[in-house]
């Protein structure tokens, strides 16, 4: 089995969007993915990229990814924010998630970031158990907030 962890290429974006939809389906939010391929590509490969990613490739097929961006904490400074990590159901149990997470850790250290932060759904036991292997801390105190921006906002 040949597994390669590499930086994402622009040509991978259509496949990443397929995997993002797979994640949305798993997270019971199948209609929430509204980003277009054009916007996704421009956001990652345009003049001012706002996200970066690594992919897991098995036998030439992208079967997993980890996408991150840099966020700023006024208390802690620059931190890596792991937006999404996914390994397709068919490829789970082969260590691809660990390889992706280990590559993220390496990247964060290279960039001299002081932490990796992310969110996980409280019911996603497989993900929670995966993160526990990294001695991740879980914080139930904070409540997620957001509101969509419209012309009237």
NORMOSUL-V681768 format. One record per residue. N is the residue number from 1. RES is the residue in one letter. PHI is phi in degrees with one decimal (none if undefined). Layout:
((N/RES/PHI) (N/RES/PHI))
This chain:
((1/X/none) (2/X/-103.7) (3/X/-113.1) (4/X/-123.3) (5/X/-106.7) (6/X/-146.3) (7/X/-66.7) (8/X/-66.8) (9/X/-112.1) (10/X/-55.9) (11/X/-64.0) (12/X/-80.3) (13/X/-56.9) (14/X/-59.0) (15/X/-66.9) (16/X/-60.4) (17/X/-63.8) (18/X/-62.6) (19/X/-69.1) (20/X/-62.7) (21/X/-65.9) (22/X/-60.0) (23/X/-64.8) (24/X/-61.7) (25/X/-61.9) (26/X/-61.5) (27/X/-84.7) (28/X/61.9) (29/X/-136.7) (30/X/-62.9) (31/X/-97.9) (32/X/-85.7) (33/X/-80.0) (34/X/-120.8) (35/X/-65.8) (36/X/-89.1) (37/X/-58.9) (38/X/-60.1) (39/X/-64.4) (40/X/-59.8) (41/X/-63.8) (42/X/-63.0) (43/X/-70.9) (44/X/-103.5) (45/X/-133.4) (46/X/-79.9) (47/X/-64.9) (48/X/-130.6) (49/X/-59.2) (50/X/-115.7) (51/X/-139.2) (52/X/-137.4) (53/X/-156.4) (54/X/-121.1) (55/X/-120.4) (56/X/-105.0) (57/X/-116.3) (58/X/-122.4) (59/X/52.7) (60/X/80.9) (61/X/-114.5) (62/X/-72.0) (63/X/-123.4) (64/X/-169.6) (65/X/-157.8) (66/X/-136.3) (67/X/-115.2) (68/X/-137.6) (69/X/-143.4) (70/X/-97.9) (71/X/-114.7) (72/X/-118.1) (73/X/-104.5) (74/X/-65.2) (75/X/-90.3) (76/X/-119.2) (77/X/92.5) (78/X/-73.6) (79/X/-137.9) (80/X/-81.2) (81/X/-107.9) (82/X/-82.1) (83/X/-72.3) (84/X/-149.2) (85/X/-135.8) (86/X/-150.1) (87/X/-121.7) (88/X/-56.1) (89/X/-53.6) (90/X/-64.0) (91/X/-102.6) (92/X/-70.9) (93/X/85.7) (94/X/-110.2) (95/X/89.1) (96/X/-67.1) (97/X/-59.9) (98/X/-63.9) (99/X/-62.2) (100/X/-65.8) (101/X/-64.5) (102/X/-62.5) (103/X/-69.2) (104/X/-63.1) (105/X/-60.3) (106/X/-59.5) (107/X/-63.0) (108/X/-61.4) (109/X/-66.3) (110/X/-59.6) (111/X/-85.3) (112/X/58.9) (113/X/-82.6) (114/X/-98.0) (115/X/-169.9) (116/X/-117.6) (117/X/-126.1) (118/X/-165.9) (119/X/-122.5) (120/X/-142.9) (121/X/-67.2) (122/X/-61.4) (123/X/-91.2) (124/X/-86.0) (125/X/-58.2) (126/X/-59.0) (127/X/-67.4) (128/X/-58.9) (129/X/-64.5) (130/X/-61.7) (131/X/-66.3) (132/X/-63.0) (133/X/-63.7) (134/X/-99.7) (135/X/56.2) (136/X/-67.5) (137/X/-91.4) (138/X/-119.3) (139/X/-120.6) (140/X/-89.1) (141/X/-76.9) (142/X/-87.9) (143/X/-109.7) (144/X/-69.9) (145/X/-134.0) (146/X/-167.1) (147/X/-149.6) (148/X/-72.7) (149/X/-93.5) (150/X/-132.7) (151/X/-64.2) (152/X/-95.6) (153/X/-87.3))
